[in-house]
Amino acid sequence: MNRTFLAALFFLASASPAIAQQSVASLPPPEVVDPKVAALRDDALENDHYAWDITEGLTTEVGQRLAATEAEERARQWAVRRLTAMGFANVHVEPFTMPIWTRGMESAEIVTPFPQKLAVTALGYSGSTDSMGITGEIAYFDSVDALRAAPDSAVRGKIVFIDHHMMPTQDGSGYGQFGAPRRQGPTIASLKGAAGIIVRSIGTDHHRNPHTGIQYFTDGAKPIPAGALSIPDAEQLVRILKRGKPVVMRLTLVSQRIEGGRSGNVVAEIPGRDPRAPILLVGGHLDSWDLGTGAIDDASGVAIVTAAAKRIMDAGRPLRTIRIVWFGAEEPGGLGGAALAKAHAADRYAIAGESDFGADRVWRFSSELSKSDPAAYAQLTATLAPLGIVKNDKGEADGTDIEATIASGAPWISLNQDGTRYFDWHHTPDDTLDKIDPAQLRQNVAAWTAVLATLSGGIESGPKQQKRR
């Protein structure tokens, strides 16, 4: 046994009772959780059905909800009906305009040296080929940085392929690093004269389902066809390239972009007893990509925060107004979030938070309240602990739709879901209802219920409200 450790044991054993008592007394007292808040939290964990009903209804009755399309319009109408039926106040749509991008015919095939078809999908705002596609030699790069460093002559007239090796993580941190081929690659390839670009899908699965996602051509780059291969097909292409022969691909990505489209945010509220008090803002995004039905991204997110708010409303009236927003056009780059921040620039917020990382259990939380309101942060820590949620004092704000509101000065809160499985299905045809675990969904609702109840300023009980679905 280590001698230092033995010495420490001897000191503790010989320390006087006064020293021991002083050490214990110096510890901060445990936070006492409000029994009413704990009861709301625990009831949500065991009995919530609102979140499942919303997620199932939206994905079944509307399905895919590509931003600014007729499908997203139907989703807004559906949301207004559902939120009104649930008893929320001030339910309305706040519209804004944006471009409409839609996909058409998609295919990729190796022409030489080993002819075969590959699974591909266009990235958002990809340039379009005609129905015959383009044909070009593959120029391989193992990273965006390698493409950036390459001479233009190595790229000009070719179809760029960027490979990478994204691995699953609980916090999803790999998405920032490995998202670069999708976000930056098309612009770099275009500026170097490429005819088109394909990337290994930004995902962690091995299904033949390519992952789509947004990218923009910046810095004056001309739009070129930009797509993502499924991960098995990207790995197949790497094996073919390793044979050492020139590889020629025919790539067809037909798409259309039209200016002057219409999207919008669906807003609902629980009016607080004090209209002057800062607002609790929570949300998720209503739009989705057009490959799956957007269950984990982000029907479950809007369902989670709405269910939590509904449970507060069922319990009584909060001091602070709770505002629920089903944001439009998040996938094209947070356009709904920017529109909301601009439309409500004069509003004051007690907190802003978003659920947009699937529906697996919340395991960690962080908040600016750790600095601005340590007492509230301590209460949240104590209230969330029974759900298996730990605090992260060094966490950062999370949620594209609330970025603009936070930038204007609103305090933030982030409830981090387990993302280990998330990028298996993210932005693919596999984003469907069967990926939602009802028990984990309820844990999310319980966590957000605890947050809203803790920060509501107190819930004043009134006549029992009818629980409407």
Secondary structure, 3 states (H helix, E strand, C coil): CCHHHHHHHHHHHHCCHHHHHHHHHCCCCCCCCCHHHHHHHHHHHHHCCHHHHHHHHHHHHCCCCCCCCHHHHHHHHHHHHHHHHCCCEEEEEEEEEEEEEEEEEEEEEEEECCCEEECEEECECCCCCCCCCEEEEEEEECCHHHHHHCCHHHCCCCEEEECCCCCCCCCCCHHHHHCHHHHCHHHHHHHCCCCEEEEECCCCCCCCCCCCCECCCCCCCCCCCEEEECHHHHHHHHHHHCCCCCCEEEEEEEEEEEEEEEEEEEEEEECCCCCCCCEEEEEEECCCCCCCCCHHHHHHHHHHHHHHHHHHHHHCEECCCEEEEEECCCCCCCHHHHHHHHHCCCCCEEEEEECCCCCCCEEEEEECHHHHCHHHHHHHHHHHHHHCCEECCCCCCCCHHHHHHHHCCCCEEEEEECCCCHHHHCCCCCCCHHHCCHHHHHHHHHHHHHHHHHHCCCEECCCCCCCCC
